[in-house]
Amino acid sequence: MAESGASTAGKAGRFVLEIVLIVAAAIALTFLIRTFICQPFEIPSSSMEDTIEIGDRVLSEKLTYLFTDIKQGDIVTFADPTTSGRTLIKRVIATGGQTVEFIDDSVYVDGVKLNEPYTEGKATGPLPNTYNGMQISYPYTVPDGYLWVMGDNRTNSADSRFFGAVPASSVSGKAFFVYWPFNAFGYLN
């Protein structure tokens, strides 16, 4: 028995509706994942080299800091204090209450020299220029609720030495994985 034209049109209409619903669900799921769970970022600068290279694509997850505090050594994404709407990625060097200073081209936190193999021995010191005329003097004690962040490429990173400590509340996630290019595929340390 042949199907009627109305029946065929009804099936085609249901098929189109199913496709529209699947696409809408996929868009909604993508939005929810990016907003509440994990967000991809493409790295535009060399400030985290050689840990993260220009053009690398990383994932920053948003759940860890709901259950634990941000720790020294974490690589975090956060709102750029100098440019509205832009996200930066840096390593946490000190948290609220800790004191940062630079001695003999090395970073000291609470009087202890940091072991920083990710800097590949590059000299680390204060930056002569500061953001918005702010003068940062050392030793510097990070205010409670703030973080001192620095790029791993210390000779080419505008970081807390430039714009000061950043509010912990500005952190959007913990960067944890490079997914592109494939030769850099892996977890971040």
C-alpha positions in Angstrom: 0.0 0.0 0.0 1.4 3.4 -0.9 1.8 6.1 1.6 -0.3 9.2 1.2 1.4 12.6 0.5 0.2 13.9 3.9 1.8 11.0 5.7 5.1 11.6 3.9 5.0 15.3 4.7 4.2 14.5 8.3 7.3 12.3 8.5 9.5 14.8 6.8 8.2 17.5 9.2 9.0 15.3 12.3 12.4 14.6 10.9 13.2 18.3 10.4 11.8 19.0 13.9 14.1 16.3 15.4 17.1 17.8 13.6 16.3 21.3 14.9 15.8 19.9 18.5 19.1 18.0 18.3 21.0 21.1 17.1 19.4 23.2 19.8 20.2 20.7 22.5 23.9 20.5 21.3 24.1 24.3 21.4 22.6 24.5 24.8 24.9 21.7 26.1 28.0 23.4 24.6 26.9 26.7 26.4 26.4 24.9 29.7 29.8 23.1 29.5 31.7 26.3 28.6 29.9 28.3 31.3 30.1 25.9 34.2 32.5 23.1 33.5 35.4 23.6 31.0 36.4 26.3 28.5 38.9 26.2 25.7 41.5 29.0 25.1 44.0 29.7 22.4 47.3 31.1 23.6 48.1 34.5 21.9 51.4 35.3 23.5 54.7 33.9 24.6 54.3 34.8 28.3 54.0 31.1 29.4 56.7 29.6 27.2 57.9 27.0 27.2 55.1 25.5 29.3 52.5 26.7 26.9 53.5 28.0 23.4 51.9 30.6 21.1 49.0 29.0 19.3 48.5 26.1 21.8 44.9 25.4 22.7 44.3 24.6 26.4 41.4 23.6 28.5 40.6 25.5 31.7 38.2 23.6 34.1 35.9 25.5 36.4 35.0 22.9 39.1 38.2 22.5 41.1 38.0 25.9 42.8 34.4 25.2 43.9 35.9 22.6 46.3 39.5 23.6 47.0 41.5 26.8 47.3 43.8 28.1 44.6 47.3 27.0 45.3 50.8 28.2 44.6 52.0 26.7 41.3 48.5 26.4 39.8 48.1 27.7 36.2 45.0 29.8 36.2 42.8 31.7 33.7 41.6 35.0 35.0 40.1 38.4 33.9 42.8 40.7 32.6 42.9 43.7 35.0 44.2 45.9 32.2 41.7 45.1 29.4 38.0 44.5 29.9 36.7 41.2 28.4 40.1 39.6 27.9 41.3 36.5 29.7 44.9 35.9 30.8 46.7 32.7 31.8 49.5 32.7 34.3 51.0 30.7 37.2 50.1 31.4 40.8 53.3 32.4 42.6 51.8 33.5 46.0 48.4 33.7 47.6 46.8 36.1 50.1 49.1 36.8 53.1 52.3 35.5 51.4 55.2 37.9 50.8 57.0 38.1 47.4 60.4 39.5 46.8 63.2 39.2 44.2 66.8 38.4 45.2 69.6 37.7 42.8 67.2 37.3 39.8 65.1 34.7 41.7 61.7 34.7 43.3 61.3 34.3 47.0 58.0 33.7 48.8 57.9 34.1 52.5 61.8 34.2 52.5 62.1 30.8 50.6 63.6 30.7 47.1 61.1 29.1 44.7 62.2 26.0 42.7 61.0 27.0 39.3 62.3 24.6 36.6 59.5 25.9 34.2 61.4 29.2 33.9 64.4 27.4 32.4 66.7 29.6 34.5 65.6 32.9 33.1 66.3 35.8 35.4 63.3 37.0 37.4 63.1 40.5 38.8 60.7 43.4 39.2 59.4 45.2 36.1 60.4 48.9 35.8 57.0 49.9 34.3 53.8 49.5 36.3 50.2 49.7 35.2 48.2 52.9 35.7 51.1 54.6 37.5 50.9 52.1 40.4 54.2 51.6 42.2 54.9 48.1 43.6 57.6 47.9 46.3 59.2 44.8 47.5 59.0 42.8 49.6 55.3 42.8 48.7 52.6 41.1 50.8 49.7 39.8 48.8 46.4 41.0 50.3 43.9 38.4 51.5 41.6 37.4 48.6 44.3 38.2 46.0 46.9 36.2 44.0 50.4 37.1 42.7 50.6 35.6 39.2 53.5 35.5 36.8 54.2 34.0 33.4 56.8 31.3 33.1 58.6 33.3 30.4 59.8 35.8 33.0 61.6 38.0 30.5 58.5 38.5 28.3 55.4 38.5 30.6 53.2 41.4 31.7 52.0 39.9 35.0 51.6 40.9 38.7 55.0 42.7 38.5 53.2 45.0 36.0 49.6 45.2 37.2 49.8 44.1 40.8 48.0 41.3 42.6 44.7 40.1 41.1 41.5 39.2 42.9 41.1 35.5 43.4 37.4 36.1 42.4 38.6 37.0 38.9 39.9 33.4 38.3 37.7 31.7 35.8 39.4 28.3 36.0 42.4 26.0 36.4 44.2 25.4 33.1 45.0 21.7 33.0 45.4 20.3 29.5 46.9 21.2 26.1 44.8 19.6 23.4 46.3 21.2 20.3 48.7 20.8 18.6 49.0 17.1 19.0 52.8 17.2 19.7 52.0 19.2 22.8 49.0 17.1 23.8 49.1 16.5 27.6 48.5 17.7 31.1 50.0 21.0 32.4 52.3 21.1 35.4 
